[in-house]
Amino acid sequence: MLRRYLFLVATLFAFAPALALAGAPQPFDAKAFAAAQAEGKPILLHIEASWCPTCAQQRPILGALEKTPEFTNLVVFNVDFDNQKDVVRKLGVQMQSTLIVYHGKIEKGRSTGETDPAKIKSLLEKAEA
């Protein structure tokens, strides 16, 4: 039983980097962001705060969209509005619940406070183009 548990844990850690880039949100990291941009990947930055009710509404919508075949290549980074102020300032973000999409190094769109699934999907589609 312990061996099986250790095997599962080791497997999870071995595949964690690949899973993180497969659409599952990951904490913002400047190097990983720059690498995704250099590779020309579609990218979503979700600037959020744990206490934000709008962010809480966005999370399940984004989670569902990220699992669709249309967005399997989307690299998702969560930027902590409260603890990553330097990143927030560099991005020119004024509020939490901001979504910014890139295709490679080119910003393709942004929105703040959006909770309409169709509008969020439309924004994410801009990253794929």
N, C-alpha and C positions, 0 to 999 in steps of 0.2 A: 504494500500500500504506500509506504513512504517512497519507494523507488518510483512508482508511478507519479506521485505528486512532484518529486524532484524533476522527473522527465518533463512533465507538463510545464513546470516553472521555467526550466532551461529552454524549452521550445518557445515559450512565450517571449522570453528575453531575446532569443535568437532572431525572431521575426518581428519584434517590436518596431525597429526602424522602418521596415517595409510597410508595416501596417499604418504607421504614422503618416506616410506619404500617400496612402491609398484613400484619402478622403477623410479619415478620422481626424478631428481637430487635435492640434498639438500646440503647446505654449509657444508664443512667438520667440524666435531665435534669429538674430540678425544674419548669422552665417547660413542657416538653413533657408531663410527667406532669399538671400542673395543667390544661393545655389539654385533654388527653384526658378528664380528670375532668369538666371544665366542659361538654364535648360529650356527656357521658353514655355514653361508650364502655366496652365491656368491656376490662379491663386486667389483665395479669399482671405481677407483679414477681417476678423470679427472683433471690434473693439468693444469690450464688455466689462461689466462689474458684477460681482456676486450679488449685490443688493438691488440691482436694477430690474424692475418688473418687466420692462420692455425686452431686455436681454433674455429674461426667462421665457418670454413668449417666442422669441426668435429661435432659441436653442432647438426645440423639437422640430420646428419647420426646417431649419438648416440640416438637422440630423437626418430627417426623412429625405430631403433632396440629395444630400451627399451620398446616400445609399443607392440612388437610382443609376442605371447604366449611363445615362447622359452625363453624369458628373463624377465618374469613377477616376478620372485623371485630375480632378480638382484638389489642389493642395490647400489645406485649411489651417490657418494660424489664429489662435486666440490671443489678443493683446489685452492685458489687464489694465484697465483704465486707471485704476488707483495706484498700481505698483510699477507701471512702466511709462511714467510720465515723459521720459525722454523720447520714447518711440511715438507716443501720442502727439507730442509737439512737432516732431519731424514730419509726421503725416498730416499735420494741420487739422487735427481732429479737435472739435470743441466739446463733444458729448459722447458718452457711452452709447451703446446700441447702434454704432456706426458700422456699416458694411462697406468694404472697399474691395473691388475686384481688379485683378491685373491679368494680362496675358503677357507673360515674360516680364519685361521691365516697363511695359506701357500700362498705365492706369486706364481701365476701360469704363469705370463708373463707381459711384458711391451713393449711399443713402443713409439717412439717420432716422431711427425710430420706426422703420417699416416693419409691419407685422402681417401684411397681406401675402399669403404664400405665392400667389401668381406674380406679384411684383418682385418678390425676392427671387423667384425662379428666373424671371426676365433679367434681373441684374446678374445672376450667376451665368446665364447664357452669354453675356457679354465677355466673360472671361474665356470662354471656349472659342470665340471668333478671332 
